[in-house]
Amino acid sequence: MQNPFDLDNPAAYLHWRDRKLARAICGAGELVVEVNKPDALTVAEHAALLDRCQRGNMAIYASHAAADEDTVRRFGLQFGLASLDANWLAGEQGITRVTVCADDGQRQAYIPYTDRAIKWHTDGYYNPPERLIRGMVMHCVQSAGQGGGNRLLDHEIAYLMLRDENSDFIRALSAADAMTIPERTDEQGVARAAQTGPVFSVDPASGTLHMRYTARTRSIIWKQDAATLEAVAALEKLLASALPHIHSVTLEPGMGLLCNNVLHDRAAFSNEPDSPRLLFRARYHERIAAS
């Protein structure tokens, strides 16, 4: 099959583009699938979730069943998600409890463990190429008292919109030195080496598109040439627009996001005193199978 992400193959791109837009999900409600037990999906439930992932690289399940980290792990396995990213703040199973950690100085230094807003990003943008985050599950155990909603955008739609505007944007953002995340240091020295790489890349084996991005202005270095800076500005403008493919959702207890690491952000929030916001986050090196 010809690669639609090859800038020198406009015919393949146009064929993919037309099909992508014809099947695109343009309302957050379309993403939601009611399920009984996330870790034991029926054939129909699995098919409904997979359909949404095939169309928009994401789906949201809604359940009233109790869940723990192992529930999330078993849910992911049903979609071929098995290789959990063993990040340093994850639990023993490789699944992270994302909650405000006011009494944990180590976690409090990182914005996901605060109640502050998080700008647009894909997860693991600081990971090395051999540990790309391709799939993800975020399960809501407890929602915030106020706020904490997410906006979601299929990264393939972001690519499509940018390429339609100017293919040079894609060329610049696909450069091997487009974006650098500086090293992270701790008391022992370099805890994570600097990571330089593209925003958009194509998996040579599967031909699927991957996106690596953060809208943060700190802890990121963009290639300082006119083409890259213009492309970054165009992407920022796109993310600030009223694009119908940008979905606003607030996960309630029992709901979860299944996705191929799509673009997402998080609004600031405030907790109820006795029930702080808690999500289980599982990051995978695989994409959702058959998506």
C-alpha positions in Angstrom: 0.0 0.0 0.0 1.3 3.4 -0.9 2.2 5.7 2.0 -0.2 8.7 2.3 2.3 10.5 4.5 4.9 10.6 1.7 5.1 14.3 0.6 6.2 13.1 -2.8 3.0 11.1 -3.3 0.1 13.5 -3.4 -2.3 11.0 -5.0 -1.9 8.6 -2.1 -2.4 11.4 0.4 -5.6 12.7 -1.3 -7.1 9.2 -1.3 -6.3 8.8 2.4 -7.5 12.4 3.2 -10.9 12.0 1.5 -11.5 8.7 3.4 -10.3 10.2 6.7 -12.6 13.2 6.5 -15.6 11.2 5.4 -15.3 8.9 8.5 -14.1 11.5 11.0 -15.8 11.9 14.3 -17.0 15.5 14.8 -18.8 15.3 18.1 -17.5 14.1 21.5 -20.7 12.2 22.1 -19.8 9.9 19.2 -16.7 8.8 21.0 -18.6 7.2 23.9 -19.4 3.5 24.2 -21.3 2.1 27.1 -19.7 -1.1 28.4 -20.5 -3.4 31.3 -17.1 -4.6 32.4 -14.1 -2.9 30.8 -11.8 -5.9 31.4 -14.3 -8.4 29.9 -15.8 -6.6 26.9 -18.4 -8.3 24.8 -17.8 -8.7 21.0 -20.1 -5.8 20.3 -18.5 -3.5 22.9 -15.0 -4.3 21.5 -16.2 -3.7 18.0 -17.8 -0.4 18.8 -14.6 0.9 20.6 -12.4 -0.3 17.8 -14.6 1.4 15.2 -14.0 4.7 16.9 -10.3 4.1 17.1 -10.1 3.3 13.4 -12.0 6.5 12.5 -10.4 8.9 15.0 -7.6 7.1 16.9 -9.6 7.3 20.1 -12.6 6.1 22.0 -14.2 6.7 25.4 -15.8 3.8 27.4 -18.3 4.4 30.1 -18.9 1.8 32.8 -20.3 1.6 36.3 -18.0 -1.3 37.3 -15.4 -0.8 40.0 -11.8 -0.8 38.6 -8.3 -1.0 39.8 -4.9 -0.9 38.1 -5.3 -4.6 37.1 -8.6 -3.8 35.4 -6.9 -1.2 33.3 -4.1 -3.7 32.4 -6.7 -6.4 31.3 -8.7 -3.8 29.4 -5.6 -2.8 27.4 -4.7 -6.4 26.6 -8.0 -6.8 24.7 -6.7 -4.3 22.2 -3.2 -5.7 21.9 -1.7 -3.2 24.4 0.8 -5.1 26.4 4.2 -3.4 26.6 3.7 -0.8 29.4 6.2 2.0 29.5 8.1 1.5 32.7 8.4 5.2 33.6 10.0 6.0 36.9 6.8 7.3 38.6 4.6 4.3 37.6 3.5 1.6 40.0 4.7 -2.0 40.0 2.4 -2.9 37.1 3.6 0.1 35.0 0.4 2.0 35.6 0.5 5.5 37.1 -1.8 6.9 39.6 -2.3 10.5 38.5 -3.5 12.6 41.4 -2.5 15.7 43.3 0.5 14.8 45.5 0.9 17.8 47.8 3.0 15.7 50.3 5.2 14.1 47.7 8.0 16.5 46.7 9.2 14.2 43.9 5.9 14.1 42.2 4.8 17.6 43.0 7.6 18.9 40.8 5.7 17.5 37.8 2.6 19.3 36.5 0.4 16.1 36.0 0.5 15.7 39.8 -0.8 19.2 40.5 -4.2 20.8 39.9 -2.8 23.2 37.3 -3.7 23.2 33.6 -1.6 21.2 31.2 -1.1 22.6 27.6 -1.6 20.5 24.5 0.8 17.6 24.2 1.2 13.9 23.3 2.4 11.7 26.1 6.1 10.6 26.3 7.3 13.4 24.0 10.6 13.2 26.0 11.1 9.4 25.5 13.8 8.1 23.2 12.8 6.5 19.8 13.0 3.0 21.2 10.3 3.9 23.8 7.8 5.8 21.8 4.3 6.0 23.4 2.0 4.8 20.7 -1.1 3.7 22.8 -2.6 4.9 26.0 -5.5 4.3 28.4 -6.6 6.8 31.0 -9.3 5.5 33.5 -11.1 7.9 35.8 -11.6 6.6 39.3 -12.6 10.0 40.8 -13.3 13.2 39.0 -12.5 16.7 40.3 -15.0 18.8 42.2 -14.7 21.4 39.5 -12.7 21.5 36.2 -10.2 18.9 35.0 -11.7 18.4 31.6 -9.7 17.5 28.5 -9.6 18.6 24.9 -8.7 15.8 22.4 -7.6 16.0 18.8 -6.7 13.1 16.5 -3.1 13.7 15.5 -3.8 12.6 12.0 -6.4 15.4 11.6 -3.7 17.9 12.9 -1.4 16.5 10.2 -4.1 16.7 7.5 -5.0 20.3 8.4 -1.4 21.5 8.4 -0.6 19.7 5.1 -3.6 21.2 3.4 -2.5 24.6 4.5 1.1 24.2 3.5 3.0 21.0 2.9 6.2 22.8 4.0 4.8 22.8 7.5 4.9 19.0 7.5 8.4 18.9 5.9 9.7 21.2 8.7 8.0 19.3 11.5 9.3 15.9 10.1 12.9 17.0 10.3 15.1 14.9 12.6 16.2 17.9 14.6 12.8 19.8 14.8 12.3 19.6 18.5 14.7 19.0 21.4 13.7 18.2 25.0 16.7 19.1 27.3 18.1 16.6 29.7 16.6 16.2 33.2 19.0 16.2 36.1 18.7 15.1 39.7 21.0 14.8 42.7 22.9 11.9 41.0 23.4 13.8 37.7 21.7 13.2 34.3 18.5 11.3 35.0 17.2 11.6 31.4 19.3 12.5 28.4 18.3 15.2 26.0 16.0 14.0 23.2 16.1 15.5 19.7 13.6 14.3 17.1 10.8 15.1 14.7 7.2 16.1 15.6 5.7 13.8 12.8 7.3 10.5 12.0 6.1 7.3 10.1 6.6 3.8 11.5 8.6 2.0 8.7 7.0 -1.3 9.5 3.3 -0.4 9.8 3.2 2.9 7.9 1.3 4.6 10.7 1.8 8.2 11.7 3.2 9.2 15.1 3.3 12.6 16.7 5.6 14.0 19.4 4.6 17.4 20.6 4.2 19.7 23.6 3.0 23.3 23.7 5.1 24.1 26.7 7.4 27.0 26.3 9.8 25.8 29.0 11.9 22.7 28.8 11.7 22.6 25.0 14.0 23.9 22.2 12.6 24.3 18.7 14.9 24.4 15.7 15.6 28.0 15.1 14.9 28.4 11.4 12.1 30.2 9.7 10.4 27.1 8.3 10.2 25.3 11.7 9.0 28.4 13.6 6.4 29.1 11.0 5.2 25.5 11.2 5.0 25.6 15.0 3.0 28.8 14.9 0.6 27.3 12.4 0.1 24.2 14.7 -0.5 26.5 17.7 -3.1 28.4 15.7 -4.8 25.2 14.8 -5.0 24.0 18.4 -6.5 27.4 19.5 -9.2 27.2 16.8 -12.8 26.1 16.9 -12.0 23.0 14.8 -15.0 20.6 15.0 -12.6 17.7 15.4 -11.4 19.1 18.8 -13.5 17.2 21.4 -14.1 18.6 24.9 -14.7 15.8 27.4 -14.7 15.4 31.2 -14.1 11.9 32.4 -16.4 10.8 35.2 -15.9 7.8 37.5 -15.9 4.6 35.5 -15.1 6.3 32.2 -11.8 5.9 30.3 -10.0 7.1 27.2 -8.5 4.6 24.8 -6.3 6.1 22.2 -3.3 6.0 19.9 -1.6 8.8 21.9 -3.7 11.6 20.4 -3.1 15.3 21.2 -4.7 16.3 24.5 -4.7 18.9 27.2 -6.1 19.3 30.7 -8.0 22.2 32.3 -7.1 23.3 35.8 -9.3 21.9 38.6 -10.2 22.0 42.2 -10.8 18.9 44.4 -13.4 18.1 46.9 -11.6 17.8 50.3 -12.4 14.1 50.8 -12.4 12.9 47.2 -9.4 14.1 45.1 -9.3 13.5 41.4 -7.6 10.2 40.5 -6.9 8.7 37.2 -5.0 5.5 36.3 -2.8 6.1 33.3 -1.3 3.3 31.2 1.2 4.1 28.4 2.1 1.5 25.8 4.8 1.1 23.2 2.2 -0.5 20.8 -0.7 1.1 18.9 -4.2 -0.3 19.4 -4.3 -3.5 17.4 -6.1 -3.2 14.0 -6.7 0.5 14.4 
